[in-house]
């Protein structure tokens, strides 16, 4: 793979593989969504809200995560609100910001729908995916750097994370907030990868 044609062919093969995996999983999720009278985008939004931290549950963050427009995501959020899957809550510090919080029904549906059943069945068959996941983590980091889109990582790999010190809880220097376990576990719109240490 030393020539431009080799790079092109290899990247096309990789794209085709990733696209096929995404199609297989999305097809299954689309069926799940349709059984609950939702679109795939609406079901995916519920999953994002289950995974994100409290600073990142806004329509704008949802739109950025899925690479869609704010208007399209606002429509998705409105339908989910009408269906009783989420509720909108105003931000305590900034009146222009609205948070989308899962209701009990929305949370239950998100938990039961992800991961897709086919992936769960693979795990039951004891397929070892640990090496694949490590490779994919590195691959995703590198691809994200090329696209320059937001990283949506978690606190422990973020340059704004200030770990617990002298008995004080961890802090976020962007939001000027104390971080509880749930905040740290959720993916975050403002995450910025910490630079790798020089050797
Ligand atoms: S430390 Fe980083 S990832 Fe954590 S809440 Fe702050 S900006 Fe988000």
Boltz pocket constraint, residues with backbone or C-beta under 6 A from the ligand:
constraints:
  - pocket:
      binder: B
      contacts: [[A, 53], [A, 55], [A, 153], [A, 154], [A, 155], [A, 156], [A, 158], [A, 159], [A, 160], [A, 161], [A, 162], [A, 171], [A, 172], [A, 173], [A, 174], [A, 175], [A, 183], [A, 184], [A, 186], [A, 188], [A, 189], [A, 190], [A, 191], [A, 192]]
      max_distance: 6.0
